Amino acid sequence: MSSFEEASRVNAAGQAYKGSQKHIQAYVNEHEALLSGMVLEKLQSSPGIGAGLTWVSPLKCETYKEYSDQEFLYKLDLGMHAGALKEFWPKGGPSWDALAKVTGPRTSGVVLVEAKSHVAELASSCGAADPASRARIEASLACTKRRLGVAPEYDWMGSFYQSANRYAHLLFLRDLGVQAWLVNIYFVNDHPMNGPATKQDWENALSDVKRQMGLSGKSVPYATDLFIELNPHE
């Protein structure tokens, strides 16, 4: 995203005007306990999940900054893995919509969040132009596909590249021994963005995405979907 495009979506304080960016900012900063409760409820059956969450982005006091590449690791106190990430993925990796640390007396971990409020956000393609960068991405995605039992012929560099690279980064962290979870948040009833009006509408769209990614009938370990109903004033 260019600086002009980013500026057109947010005000001088970094606050988004609309869409999933606006909603995730509001939930992290204004409804933190509610968001944490919904996320923990989705993850409660997952081994190692802690008793609470501490949200570290996007924070109002940091002009709602989103983190990517090595920066997201340092934000989660995982800077010791920066070198491994550099080998795994070139610069320009996922920009996480929200990040949280899992807190508890006997456990620690991280939650990575990707948020959507309309179906068009599901589509994206790899924009890397450098041949070496593309080759590294393709190799990492191929490894992820094998891990998930997806046939090689499914193209993860095309229409649903964003979902693919999120899954790849989740498993990358897990391979390093990090207790990591990916939560895909889908906002329901975002009228200004002409988003899906019901959870079922979202599930129908996601079913088609999974089919095109070769994930029909498969589950991605440590990843879950959370549907949040918006009220007319949000």
N, CA and C of each residue as an Amber inpcrd file, in Angstrom:
protein
   702
   0.8410000  -1.1940000   0.0000000   0.0000000   0.0000000   0.0000000
   0.8780000   1.2480000   0.0000000   0.5820000   2.1900000  -0.8880000
   1.3590000   3.4160000  -0.9440000   1.0250000   4.3030000   0.2370000
   1.9110000   5.2900000   0.5090000   1.6570000   6.2100000   1.6150000
   0.4060000   7.0370000   1.3540000   0.1390000   7.3500000   0.0740000
  -1.0730000   8.1090000  -0.2600000  -2.3260000   7.2930000   0.0390000
  -2.3080000   6.0080000  -0.3550000  -3.4580000   5.1470000  -0.0980000
  -3.7000000   4.9970000   1.3960000  -2.6090000   4.8290000   2.1570000
  -2.7390000   4.6970000   3.6010000  -3.3070000   5.9770000   4.2000000
  -2.7970000   7.1350000   3.7530000  -3.2650000   8.4130000   4.2870000
  -4.7420000   8.6300000   3.9970000  -5.2220000   8.1440000   2.8610000
  -6.6190000   8.3490000   2.5050000  -7.5620000   7.5000000   3.3490000
  -7.0220000   6.5010000   4.0370000  -7.8500000   5.5970000   4.8290000
  -7.8900000   5.9700000   6.3020000  -6.9650000   6.8130000   6.7390000
  -6.8630000   7.1370000   8.1650000  -6.7360000   8.6420000   8.3590000
  -7.0180000   9.1000000   9.5830000  -6.8330000  10.5130000   9.8950000
  -5.4150000  10.7590000  10.3980000  -5.1420000  11.9720000  10.8400000
  -3.7880000  12.3290000  11.2530000  -3.3060000  11.5160000  12.4440000
  -4.2330000  10.9880000  13.2270000  -3.8780000  10.1810000  14.3970000
  -3.7620000   8.6990000  14.0720000  -3.9470000   8.3600000  12.7760000
  -3.8460000   6.9680000  12.3630000  -5.1350000   6.1830000  12.4850000
  -6.2110000   6.8550000  12.8680000  -7.4920000   6.1820000  13.0630000
  -8.2010000   5.9990000  11.7290000  -8.5970000   4.7650000  11.4340000
  -9.2320000   4.4590000  10.1560000 -10.6520000   4.9970000  10.0990000
 -11.0710000   5.3720000   8.9020000 -12.4060000   5.9250000   8.7170000
 -13.4870000   4.8470000   8.6110000 -13.1280000   3.6840000   8.0920000
 -14.1500000   2.6650000   7.8440000 -13.5090000   1.2900000   7.6820000
 -14.3670000   0.2970000   7.5560000 -13.9310000  -1.0490000   7.2430000
 -13.3040000  -1.8120000   8.3940000 -12.6900000  -2.9370000   8.0530000
 -12.1140000  -3.8180000   9.0680000 -11.0210000  -3.1290000   9.8720000
 -10.2790000  -2.2280000   9.2370000  -9.2300000  -1.5080000   9.9640000
  -9.8400000  -0.6620000  11.0770000 -10.9220000   0.0260000  10.7830000
 -11.6160000   0.8310000  11.7960000 -12.1260000  -0.0490000  12.9320000
 -12.7330000  -1.1750000  12.5830000 -13.3640000  -2.0110000  13.5970000
 -12.3400000  -2.6960000  14.5000000 -11.2470000  -3.1860000  13.9310000
 -10.2610000  -3.8520000  14.7880000  -9.5760000  -2.8360000  15.6940000
  -9.3550000  -1.6290000  15.1940000  -8.8010000  -0.5710000  16.0480000
  -9.7230000  -0.3030000  17.2380000 -11.0080000  -0.2210000  16.9660000
 -11.9760000   0.0710000  18.0290000 -12.0340000  -1.0570000  19.0460000
 -12.0400000  -2.2890000  18.5790000 -12.1320000  -3.4100000  19.5190000
 -10.8850000  -3.5230000  20.3820000  -9.7060000  -3.3390000  19.7980000
  -8.4670000  -3.4520000  20.5740000  -8.3620000  -2.3390000  21.6110000
  -8.7820000  -1.1360000  21.2530000  -8.5640000   0.0190000  22.1280000
  -9.7550000   0.4050000  22.9990000 -10.9620000   0.0830000  22.5540000
 -12.1540000   0.5040000  23.2960000 -12.9430000  -0.6600000  23.8960000
 -12.7580000  -1.8480000  23.3500000 -13.4940000  -3.0230000  23.8330000
 -12.5270000  -4.1890000  24.0360000 -11.3980000  -3.8990000  24.6440000
 -10.3260000  -4.8890000  24.7710000 -10.7870000  -6.1530000  25.5030000
 -11.4720000  -5.9880000  26.6210000 -11.9100000  -7.1490000  27.4020000
 -12.8960000  -8.0030000  26.6130000 -13.8010000  -7.3530000  25.8870000
 -14.7740000  -8.0780000  25.0760000 -14.0740000  -8.8720000  23.9850000
 -13.1360000  -8.2280000  23.2910000 -12.4010000  -8.9050000  22.2300000
 -11.6060000 -10.0760000  22.7920000 -10.9150000  -9.8530000  23.8950000
 -10.1220000 -10.9240000  24.5060000 -11.0040000 -12.1070000  24.8750000
 -12.1670000 -11.8190000  25.4330000 -13.0790000 -12.8900000  25.8150000
 -13.5290000 -13.7170000  24.6240000 -13.8550000 -13.0550000  23.5150000
 -14.3010000 -13.7700000  22.3190000 -13.1770000 -14.6160000  21.7390000
 -11.9640000 -14.0620000  21.7040000 -10.8270000 -14.8000000  21.1570000
 -10.5020000 -16.0040000  22.0320000 -10.4320000 -15.8040000  23.3390000
 -10.1030000 -16.9060000  24.2460000 -11.1660000 -17.9940000  24.2180000
 -12.4180000 -17.6080000  24.0390000 -13.4840000 -18.6060000  23.9310000
 -13.2840000 -19.4860000  22.7040000 -12.8510000 -18.8860000  21.6010000
 -12.5910000 -19.6660000  20.3850000 -11.3920000 -20.5950000  20.5530000
 -10.4340000 -20.1840000  21.3770000  -9.1900000 -20.9410000  21.5160000
  -9.1600000 -21.8200000  22.7570000 -10.2260000 -21.8420000  23.5420000
 -10.1790000 -22.4880000  24.8450000  -9.8760000 -23.9830000  24.7800000
 -10.2120000 -24.6360000  23.6750000  -9.9380000 -26.0680000  23.5560000
  -8.5270000 -26.3470000  23.0610000  -7.7880000 -25.2940000  22.7400000
  -6.4390000 -25.4660000  22.2000000  -5.4340000 -25.6380000  23.3330000
  -4.5950000 -26.6780000  23.2850000  -3.6020000 -26.9010000  24.3390000
  -2.6580000 -25.7090000  24.4740000  -2.3940000 -25.2950000  25.6930000
  -1.4040000 -24.2520000  25.9440000  -1.9520000 -22.8490000  25.9930000
  -3.2540000 -22.6770000  25.7150000  -3.7800000 -21.3180000  25.7320000
  -3.8120000 -20.8060000  27.1700000  -3.4340000 -19.5560000  27.3450000
  -3.3330000 -18.9840000  28.6840000  -4.6390000 -18.3960000  29.1780000
  -4.5490000 -17.6790000  30.2810000  -5.7440000 -17.1610000  30.9340000
  -6.1440000 -15.7810000  30.4440000  -5.2820000 -15.1020000  29.7250000
  -5.6070000 -13.7480000  29.3010000  -4.8080000 -13.3250000  28.0920000
  -5.1540000 -12.1510000  27.5610000  -4.4580000 -11.5930000  26.4040000
  -4.0570000 -10.1630000  26.7110000  -2.8850000  -9.7850000  26.2330000
  -2.4440000  -8.3950000  26.2720000  -2.2560000  -7.9400000  24.8370000
  -3.0750000  -7.0000000  24.4050000  -3.0050000  -6.5360000  23.0200000
  -1.8740000  -5.5270000  22.8680000  -1.0350000  -5.7430000  21.8550000
   0.1250000  -4.8740000  21.6510000   0.0450000  -4.0840000  20.3500000
  -0.9580000  -4.3540000  19.5380000  -1.2120000  -3.5480000  18.3370000
  -2.5870000  -3.9080000  17.7880000  -3.2520000  -2.9590000  17.1090000
  -2.8590000  -1.5620000  16.8760000  -3.2860000  -0.6920000  18.0660000
  -2.3570000   0.0450000  18.6430000  -2.6320000   0.8340000  19.8350000
  -2.7900000   2.3140000  19.4910000  -3.7580000   2.9360000  20.1100000
  -3.9940000   4.3630000  19.8860000  -2.7580000   5.1850000  20.2150000
  -2.0560000   4.8250000  21.2930000  -0.8750000   5.5810000  21.7160000
   0.2850000   5.4470000  20.7430000   0.1760000   4.5290000  19.7840000
   1.1990000   4.3510000  18.7470000   0.6290000   4.6910000  17.3760000
  -0.3690000   5.5520000  17.3440000  -1.0930000   5.9360000  16.1240000
  -1.5660000   4.7060000  15.3450000  -1.9940000   3.7050000  16.0840000
  -2.6000000   2.4990000  15.5150000  -1.6680000   1.7640000  14.5510000
  -0.4030000   1.7950000  14.8300000   0.5720000   1.1690000  13.9330000
   0.3510000  -0.3350000  13.8320000   0.4960000  -0.8490000  12.6040000
   0.4770000  -2.2850000  12.3570000   1.9020000  -2.7410000  12.0760000
   2.2200000  -3.9560000  12.4870000   3.6010000  -4.4300000  12.4300000
   3.7580000  -5.5660000  11.4290000   4.9340000  -5.5960000  10.8020000
   5.2470000  -6.6370000   9.8300000   6.7300000  -6.9780000   9.9130000
   7.1290000  -7.9870000   9.1560000   8.5300000  -8.4130000   9.0890000
   9.1110000  -8.5950000  10.5000000  10.3640000  -8.2310000  10.6930000
  10.9940000  -8.4550000  11.9890000  10.3460000  -7.6290000  13.0960000
   9.7430000  -6.5020000  12.7290000   9.1150000  -5.6430000  13.7350000
   8.0150000  -6.3610000  14.5130000   7.2480000  -7.2070000  13.8310000
   6.1620000  -7.8720000  14.5520000   6.7150000  -8.8680000  15.5640000
   7.8680000  -9.4620000  15.2490000   8.4980000 -10.3720000  16.2060000
   8.9570000  -9.6260000  17.4510000   9.6210000  -8.4960000  17.2560000
  10.0900000  -7.7140000  18.4040000   8.9140000  -7.2160000  19.2440000
   7.8210000  -6.8690000  18.5990000   6.6480000  -6.3920000  19.3350000
   6.0870000  -7.4870000  20.2340000   6.2760000  -8.7330000  19.8270000
   5.7730000  -9.8710000  20.5950000   6.8560000 -10.5010000  21.4680000
   7.9840000  -9.7980000  21.6250000   9.1230000 -10.3060000  22.4080000
   9.6930000 -11.5880000  21.8160000   9.6750000 -11.6700000  20.4930000
  10.2060000 -12.8330000  19.7870000  11.3670000 -12.4430000  18.8820000
  12.0690000 -11.3720000  19.2470000  13.1540000 -10.8760000  18.4110000
  14.2680000 -11.8680000  18.1890000  14.3840000 -12.8640000  19.0660000
  15.4300000 -13.8740000  18.9010000  15.2310000 -14.7040000  17.6350000
  14.0350000 -14.6230000  17.0320000  13.7390000 -15.3880000  15.8190000
  13.8190000 -14.5320000  14.5510000  14.3260000 -13.3130000  14.6630000
  14.3710000 -12.4100000  13.5070000  15.2210000 -12.9830000  12.3850000
  16.3360000 -13.5970000  12.7280000  17.2000000 -14.1810000  11.7090000
  16.5180000 -15.3140000  10.9710000  15.8000000 -16.1480000  11.7010000
  15.0830000 -17.2570000  11.0720000  13.9950000 -16.7460000  10.1330000
  13.3110000 -15.6700000  10.5340000  12.2710000 -15.1000000   9.6720000
  12.8720000 -14.5610000   8.3820000  14.0390000 -13.9490000   8.4840000
  14.6900000 -13.3910000   7.2990000  15.0140000 -14.4820000   6.2890000
  15.3670000 -15.6640000   6.7750000  15.6400000 -16.7860000   5.8760000
  14.3500000 -17.3730000   5.3110000  13.2980000 -17.3230000   6.1070000
  12.0280000 -17.9320000   5.7190000  11.2530000 -17.0830000   4.7230000
  11.3200000 -15.7450000   4.8880000  10.4550000 -14.8580000   4.0970000
  11.1840000 -13.5470000   3.8110000  11.0930000 -13.0320000   2.5870000
  11.7540000 -11.7550000   2.2760000  11.0160000 -10.5720000   2.8910000
  11.6410000  -9.4240000   2.8540000  11.0200000  -8.2030000   3.3610000
   9.7180000  -7.9260000   2.6080000   8.7280000  -7.4200000   3.3430000
   7.4280000  -7.1670000   2.7360000   6.4260000  -8.2540000   3.0530000
   6.6180000  -8.9110000   4.2060000   5.7160000  -9.9700000   4.6300000
   4.4150000  -9.4290000   5.1860000   3.6140000 -10.2880000   5.8010000
   2.3000000  -9.8780000   6.3070000   2.3590000  -8.6940000   7.2590000
   1.4270000  -7.7740000   7.0820000   1.2260000  -6.6860000   8.0380000
   0.0280000  -7.0910000   8.8890000   0.2740000  -7.3790000  10.1590000
  -0.7620000  -7.9740000  11.0030000  -1.7610000  -6.9300000  11.4890000
  -3.0440000  -7.2250000  11.3290000  -4.0860000  -6.2830000  11.7250000
  -4.1110000  -6.0710000  13.2320000  -3.7650000  -7.0960000  13.9870000
  -3.6830000  -6.9800000  15.4450000  -2.7710000  -8.0780000  15.9650000
  -2.1380000  -7.7950000  17.0990000  -1.2320000  -8.7520000  17.7400000
  -1.4980000  -8.7490000  19.2360000  -1.4120000  -9.9280000  19.8330000
  -1.5990000 -10.0320000  21.2820000  -0.6430000 -11.0580000  21.8600000
  -0.2730000 -10.8330000  23.1110000   0.5040000 -11.8060000  23.8720000
  -0.4500000 -12.5980000  24.7540000  -0.2410000 -13.9000000  24.7900000
  -1.0140000 -14.7650000  25.6730000  -0.3700000 -14.7330000  27.0510000
  -1.1680000 -14.4910000  28.0770000  -0.6430000 -14.3970000  29.4350000
  -1.2720000 -15.4600000  30.3240000  -0.4890000 -15.9590000  31.2340000
  -0.9680000 -16.9660000  32.1740000   0.1500000 -17.3730000  33.1020000
  -0.1690000 -18.0020000  34.2260000   0.8570000 -18.3510000  35.2120000
   1.8530000 -19.3900000  34.7320000   1.4460000 -20.2560000  33.8070000
   2.3320000 -21.3460000  33.3920000   2.5350000 -21.4110000  31.8830000
   2.1270000 -20.3880000  31.1710000   2.2380000 -20.4590000  29.7200000
   2.4430000 -19.0770000  29.1290000   2.9190000 -19.0370000  27.9160000
   3.0450000 -17.7950000  27.1590000   2.8560000 -18.1400000  25.6950000
   2.4990000 -17.1490000  24.9140000   2.2880000 -17.3820000  23.4980000
   1.8460000 -16.1080000  22.8250000   1.4290000 -16.2250000  21.5680000
   1.0340000 -15.0480000  20.8040000  -0.1920000 -15.3530000  19.9570000
  -0.9590000 -14.3010000  19.6940000  -2.1130000 -14.3920000  18.8050000
  -1.9100000 -13.4140000  17.6580000  -2.0290000 -13.9180000  16.4440000
  -1.9370000 -13.1220000  15.2230000  -3.3460000 -12.9500000  14.6770000
  -3.6890000 -11.7410000  14.2880000  -5.0570000 -11.4760000  13.8340000
  -5.0660000 -10.9180000  12.4210000  -5.9440000 -11.4840000  11.6090000
  -6.2680000 -10.9480000  10.2910000  -7.7520000 -10.6150000  10.3140000
  -8.1220000  -9.3890000   9.9530000  -9.5170000  -8.9460000  10.0420000
 -10.0630000  -8.5680000   8.6630000 -11.3450000  -8.9080000   8.4450000
 -12.0230000  -8.5860000   7.1880000 -13.4330000  -8.0890000   7.4890000
 -13.9280000  -7.1880000   6.6340000 -15.3160000  -6.7560000   6.7920000
 -16.1210000  -6.8720000   5.5000000 -15.4630000  -7.2070000   4.3970000
 -16.2030000  -7.4520000   3.1580000 -15.4520000  -8.4710000   2.3140000
 -16.1690000  -9.1350000   1.4320000 -15.6430000 -10.2920000   0.7090000
 -14.4650000  -9.9420000  -0.1870000 -14.4670000  -8.7450000  -0.7640000
 -13.3740000  -8.3680000  -1.6700000 -12.0170000  -8.4010000  -0.9790000
 -12.0110000  -8.2530000   0.3500000 -10.7480000  -8.2820000   1.0840000
 -10.1080000  -9.6690000   1.0870000 -10.8660000 -10.6810000   0.7370000
 -10.3210000 -12.0350000   0.7350000  -9.3570000 -12.2640000  -0.4190000
  -9.4710000 -11.4710000  -1.4720000  -8.6670000 -11.6770000  -2.6740000
  -7.4210000 -10.8060000  -2.6640000  -6.2920000 -11.4110000  -2.9580000
  -5.0260000 -10.6790000  -3.0770000  -4.0350000 -11.5800000  -3.7900000
  -3.0090000 -10.9850000  -4.3610000  -1.9840000 -11.7760000  -5.0420000
  -0.6080000 -11.3030000  -4.6050000   0.3850000 -12.1290000  -4.8370000
   1.7490000 -11.7930000  -4.4390000   2.2890000 -10.6760000  -5.3230000
   2.7800000  -9.6160000  -4.6900000   3.2950000  -8.4770000  -5.4450000
   4.8020000  -8.4270000  -5.5260000   5.4860000  -9.4410000  -5.0100000
   6.9510000  -9.4430000  -5.0320000   7.4540000  -9.5150000  -6.4680000
   8.3540000  -8.5940000  -6.8310000   8.8770000  -8.5450000  -8.1930000
  10.2510000  -9.1890000  -8.3110000  11.0320000  -9.1420000  -7.2550000
  12.3840000  -9.6950000  -7.2810000  12.3270000 -11.2210000  -7.4060000
  13.0090000 -11.7970000  -8.4020000  12.9550000 -13.2520000  -8.6110000
  13.3900000 -14.0570000  -7.3900000  14.4260000 -13.5920000  -6.6990000
  14.8990000 -14.3190000  -5.5190000  13.8590000 -14.2950000  -4.4070000
  13.1980000 -13.1510000  -4.2480000  12.1550000 -13.0420000  -3.2270000
  10.9780000 -13.9510000  -3.5550000  10.5710000 -13.9500000  -4.8120000
   9.4540000 -14.8060000  -5.2150000   9.7980000 -16.2720000  -5.0150000
  11.0330000 -16.6340000  -5.3230000  11.4480000 -18.0300000  -5.1650000
  11.3960000 -18.4520000  -3.6980000  11.8170000 -17.5620000  -2.8040000
  11.7880000 -17.8850000  -1.3750000  10.3480000 -18.0250000  -0.8840000
   9.4860000 -17.1250000  -1.3420000   8.0760000 -17.2010000  -0.9650000
   7.4520000 -18.4960000  -1.4820000   7.7100000 -18.8100000  -2.7510000
   7.1430000 -20.0230000  -3.3400000   7.5970000 -21.2660000  -2.5910000
   8.8640000 -21.2870000  -2.1890000   9.3850000 -22.4440000  -1.4520000
   8.7080000 -22.5800000  -0.0910000   8.5180000 -21.4650000   0.5920000
   7.8770000 -21.5070000   1.9110000   6.4070000 -21.8950000   1.8020000
   5.7330000 -21.4000000   0.7710000   4.3310000 -21.7670000   0.5850000
   4.1970000 -23.2290000   0.1780000   5.1320000 -23.7230000  -0.6270000
   5.0990000 -25.1330000  -1.0230000   5.2470000 -26.0340000   0.2000000
   6.1210000 -25.6460000   1.1060000   6.3030000 -26.4010000   2.3430000
   5.0280000 -26.3830000   3.1800000   4.3930000 -25.2270000   3.2500000
   3.1490000 -25.1060000   4.0150000   2.0560000 -25.9670000   3.4050000
   1.9620000 -25.9780000   2.0870000   0.9580000 -26.8110000   1.4210000
   1.1750000 -28.2870000   1.7380000   2.4160000 -28.7230000   1.7130000
   2.7020000 -30.1240000   2.0360000   2.2650000 -30.4420000   3.4610000
   2.5550000 -29.5320000   4.3720000   2.2020000 -29.7390000   5.7770000
   0.6890000 -29.8760000   5.9560000  -0.0620000 -29.1470000   5.1450000
  -1.5170000 -29.1280000   5.2840000  -2.2140000 -30.1250000   4.3650000
  -1.4350000 -30.8840000   3.6040000  -2.0130000 -31.8770000   2.7160000
  -2.6690000 -31.3020000   1.4840000  -2.1650000 -30.1530000   1.0250000
  -2.7050000 -29.4940000  -0.1680000  -1.8680000 -29.8840000  -1.3800000
  -2.5210000 -30.2600000  -2.4510000  -1.8230000 -30.6830000  -3.6620000
  -1.0130000 -29.5290000  -4.2570000   0.1500000 -29.8320000  -4.8560000
   1.0420000 -28.7890000  -5.3830000   0.4080000 -27.8980000  -6.4400000
  -0.5620000 -28.4280000  -7.1880000  -1.1130000 -27.6470000  -8.3030000
  -1.9630000 -26.4560000  -7.8560000  -2.3500000 -26.3920000  -6.6120000
  -3.1150000 -25.2300000  -6.1480000  -2.1910000 -24.0200000  -6.0460000
  -2.6040000 -22.9360000  -6.7040000  -1.7680000 -21.7340000  -6.7840000
  -2.0120000 -20.8340000  -5.5850000  -1.0290000 -20.7700000  -4.7000000
  -1.1420000 -19.9160000  -3.5220000  -0.4670000 -18.5620000  -3.7180000
   0.0960000 -18.3270000  -4.8850000   0.6830000 -17.0160000  -5.1760000
  -0.3460000 -16.0860000  -5.8130000  -1.4860000 -16.6350000  -6.1720000
  -2.4920000 -15.8700000  -6.8960000  -3.5490000 -15.2500000  -6.0170000
  -4.8010000 -15.5790000  -6.2930000  -5.9360000 -14.8390000  -5.7370000
  -6.0220000 -14.8010000  -4.2180000  -5.5280000 -15.8390000  -3.5500000
  -5.6910000 -15.8940000  -2.0890000  -4.3440000 -15.9810000  -1.3840000
  -3.4060000 -15.2220000  -1.9220000  -2.0470000 -15.1970000  -1.3860000
  -2.0060000 -14.7300000   0.0630000  -2.8510000 -13.7810000   0.4280000
  -2.8040000 -13.2520000   1.7920000  -3.1320000 -14.3340000   2.8140000
  -4.1800000 -15.0950000   2.5680000  -4.5040000 -16.1910000   3.4760000
  -3.3660000 -17.1970000   3.5350000  -2.7860000 -17.4870000   2.3860000
  -1.6990000 -18.4620000   2.3280000  -0.4970000 -18.0180000   3.1470000
  -0.1110000 -16.7460000   3.0160000   1.0940000 -16.3300000   3.7450000
   0.8430000 -16.2270000   5.2510000  -0.3950000 -15.9920000   5.6560000
  -0.7120000 -16.0050000   7.0950000  -0.5650000 -17.4180000   7.6520000
  -1.0650000 -18.4060000   6.9310000  -0.9060000 -19.7880000   7.3810000
   0.5740000 -20.1660000   7.4520000   1.3330000 -19.7230000   6.4620000
   2.7620000 -20.0390000   6.4380000   3.4790000 -19.4650000   7.6530000
   3.1560000 -18.2330000   8.0110000   3.8140000 -17.6050000   9.1650000
   3.3710000 -18.2450000  10.4790000   2.1350000 -18.6690000  10.5550000
   1.6760000 -19.3700000  11.7540000   2.4860000 -20.6440000  11.9770000
   2.6260000 -21.4500000  10.9370000   3.3620000 -22.7020000  11.0770000
   4.8500000 -22.4570000  11.2670000   5.3740000 -21.3800000  10.6860000
   6.7730000 -20.9950000  10.9110000   7.0230000 -20.7770000  12.4000000
   6.1570000 -20.0300000  13.0540000   6.3230000 -19.7810000  14.4850000
   6.1800000 -21.0670000  15.2840000   5.2280000 -21.8970000  14.9200000
   5.0380000 -23.1650000  15.6130000   6.2770000 -24.0520000  15.4960000
   6.8930000 -24.0550000  14.3200000   8.1030000 -24.8550000  14.1190000
   9.2520000 -24.3790000  14.9960000   9.2220000 -23.1050000  15.3670000
  10.2590000 -22.5450000  16.2420000   9.9520000 -22.7890000  17.7190000
   8.8430000 -23.4590000  17.9850000   8.4680000 -23.7310000  19.3610000
   7.6430000 -22.6480000  20.0140000   7.1750000 -21.6860000  19.2190000
   6.3500000 -20.6010000  19.7530000   4.8930000 -21.0580000  19.8060000
   4.2560000 -20.8460000  20.9490000   2.8260000 -21.1210000  21.0700000
   2.0820000 -19.9940000  20.3560000   1.7330000 -20.2370000  19.1030000
   1.1200000 -19.1970000  18.2730000  -0.2310000 -19.6630000  17.7610000
  -1.1440000 -18.7050000  17.6640000  -2.4650000 -18.9620000  17.1110000
  -2.8010000 -17.8630000  16.1090000  -3.5380000 -18.2400000  15.0700000
  -4.0300000 -17.2850000  14.0730000  -5.5430000 -17.1880000  14.2120000
  -6.0340000 -15.9740000  14.3990000  -7.4770000 -15.7480000  14.4910000
  -7.9010000 -14.8670000  13.3230000  -8.7180000 -15.4260000  12.4440000
  -9.2930000 -14.6630000  11.3370000 -10.6150000 -14.0780000  11.8120000
 -10.6700000 -12.7590000  11.9230000 -11.8800000 -12.0940000  12.4000000
 -12.6790000 -11.5680000  11.2060000 -13.9440000 -11.9480000  11.1560000
 -14.8350000 -11.5030000  10.0860000 -15.9650000 -10.6800000  10.7060000
 -15.9970000  -9.3990000  10.3520000 -17.0380000  -8.5160000  10.8670000
 -18.3050000  -8.6860000  10.0280000 -19.3950000  -8.9380000  10.7110000
 -20.6760000  -9.1900000  10.0550000 -21.5190000  -7.9190000  10.0750000
 -22.1290000  -7.6190000   8.9300000 -23.0860000  -6.5060000   8.8430000
 -22.4070000  -5.1430000   8.7560000 -21.3000000  -5.0680000   8.0410000
 -20.6540000  -3.7670000   7.8210000 -21.3330000  -3.1180000   6.6140000
 -22.4020000  -2.4030000   6.8670000 -23.2080000  -1.8280000   5.7790000
 -22.4240000  -0.8560000   4.9010000 -21.6290000   0.0670000   5.4520000
 -20.8970000   1.0040000   4.5890000 -19.9500000   0.3140000   3.6030000
 -19.4600000  -0.8820000   3.9680000 -18.5490000  -1.6110000   3.0890000
 -19.2790000  -2.6660000   2.2630000 -20.6170000  -2.7120000   2.3940000
 -21.4140000  -3.7140000   1.6910000 -20.9220000  -5.1240000   2.0260000
 -20.6310000  -5.3280000   3.3040000 -20.1220000  -6.6160000   3.7470000
 -21.2230000  -7.6370000   3.9620000 -20.8500000  -8.9050000   4.1470000
 -21.8330000  -9.9590000   4.3980000 -22.7530000  -9.6070000   5.5650000
 -24.0490000  -9.8580000   5.3710000 -25.0420000  -9.4720000   6.3740000
 -25.2110000 -10.5170000   7.4640000 -24.7450000 -11.7400000   7.2090000
 -24.8930000 -12.8110000   8.1920000 -23.6140000 -13.6430000   8.2600000
 -23.4980000 -14.3900000   9.3310000 -22.3790000 -15.3260000   9.4660000
 -22.3970000 -16.3380000   8.3290000 -23.5970000 -16.8040000   7.9640000
 -23.7070000 -17.7840000   6.8880000 -23.1950000 -17.2210000   5.5650000
 -23.4450000 -15.9470000   5.3090000 -22.9260000 -15.3200000   4.0900000
 -21.4010000 -15.3810000   4.0670000 -20.7850000 -15.0900000   5.2020000
 -19.3240000 -15.1920000   5.2970000 -18.8740000 -16.6310000   5.0750000
 -19.5410000 -17.5650000   5.7160000 -19.1320000 -18.9670000   5.6100000
 -19.2420000 -19.4730000   4.1830000 -20.2410000 -19.0040000   3.4490000
 -20.3670000 -19.3930000   2.0430000 -19.1770000 -18.8840000   1.2370000
 -18.7900000 -17.6320000   1.4730000 -17.6420000 -17.0570000   0.7610000
 -16.3500000 -17.7700000   1.1460000 -16.1960000 -18.0710000   2.4180000
 -14.9770000 -18.7350000   2.8880000 -14.8840000 -20.1640000   2.3780000
 -16.0190000 -20.8130000   2.2340000 -16.0330000 -22.1680000   1.6840000
 -15.4790000 -22.1810000   0.2690000 -15.8260000 -21.1620000  -0.5060000
 -15.3120000 -21.0600000  -1.8730000 -13.8120000 -20.7840000  -1.8760000
 -13.3520000 -19.9370000  -0.9510000 -11.9160000 -19.6650000  -0.8370000
 -11.1590000 -20.9450000  -0.5150000 -11.6500000 -21.6990000   0.4500000
 -10.9800000 -22.9400000   0.8460000 -10.9450000 -23.9370000  -0.3050000
 -12.0300000 -23.9840000  -1.0690000 -12.0600000 -24.8830000  -2.2220000
 -10.9770000 -24.5120000  -3.2170000 -10.8410000 -23.2190000  -3.5060000
  -9.8500000 -22.7790000  -4.4810000  -8.4160000 -22.9010000  -3.9610000
  -8.2580000 -22.9580000  -2.6400000  -6.9270000 -23.1290000  -2.0610000
  -6.5770000 -24.5940000  -1.8150000  -7.5220000 -25.4890000  -2.0810000
  -7.2690000 -26.9070000  -1.8360000  -7.4280000 -27.2940000  -0.3800000
  -8.1750000 -26.4950000   0.3740000  -8.3350000 -26.7270000   1.8080000
  -9.7250000 -27.2460000   2.1850000 -10.5400000 -27.5830000   1.2000000
 -11.8740000 -28.1070000   1.5110000 -11.7470000 -29.3770000   2.3450000
 -12.4810000 -29.4280000   3.4380000 -12.4390000 -30.6040000   4.2930000
 -11.2050000 -30.6950000   5.1610000 -10.3610000 -29.6790000   5.1180000
  -9.1360000 -29.6710000   5.9190000  -9.2000000 -28.5390000   6.9450000
  -8.5150000 -28.7280000   8.0390000  -8.4180000 -27.6660000   9.0370000
  -6.9570000 -27.2800000   9.1940000  -6.7250000 -26.0010000   9.3860000
  -5.3690000 -25.5080000   9.6200000  -5.1430000 -25.5080000  11.1280000
  -4.1720000 -26.2690000  11.6140000  -3.9660000 -26.3250000  13.0630000
  -3.6200000 -24.9650000  13.6470000  -4.1900000 -24.6890000  14.8010000
  -3.9390000 -23.4500000  15.5570000  -4.4970000 -22.2050000  14.8630000
  -5.4130000 -22.4090000  13.9140000  -6.0830000 -21.2840000  13.2510000
  -7.5800000 -21.4170000  13.4600000  -8.2540000 -20.2910000  13.6320000
  -9.6980000 -20.3300000  13.8430000 -10.3490000 -19.0910000  13.2500000
 -11.6490000 -19.1780000  13.0150000 -12.4310000 -18.0610000  12.4960000
 -13.3330000 -17.5210000  13.6030000 -13.3810000 -16.2020000  13.7150000
 -14.2340000 -15.5350000  14.6960000 -15.1170000 -14.5310000  13.9630000
 -16.4250000 -14.6630000  14.1300000 -17.3810000 -13.7660000  13.4830000
 -17.9220000 -12.7920000  14.5250000 -17.7770000 -11.5100000  14.2460000
 -18.2180000 -10.4750000  15.1790000 -19.3190000  -9.6460000  14.5290000
 -20.4780000  -9.6650000  15.1570000 -21.6310000  -8.9150000  14.6450000
 -21.4890000  -7.4420000  15.0070000 -21.5910000  -6.5850000  14.0090000
 -21.5360000  -5.1420000  14.2400000 -22.9360000  -4.6000000  14.4710000
 -23.0340000  -3.5960000  15.3230000 -24.3250000  -2.9290000  15.4560000
 -24.3630000  -1.7520000  14.4860000 -25.5330000  -1.1840000  14.2230000
 -25.6550000  -0.1360000  13.1950000 -24.7910000   1.0930000  13.4390000
 -24.3150000   1.2860000  14.6590000 -23.5490000   2.4900000  14.9770000
 -22.0470000   2.2690000  14.8750000 -21.6240000   1.0500000  14.5460000
 -20.1860000   0.7750000  14.4830000 -19.6550000   0.9980000  13.0800000
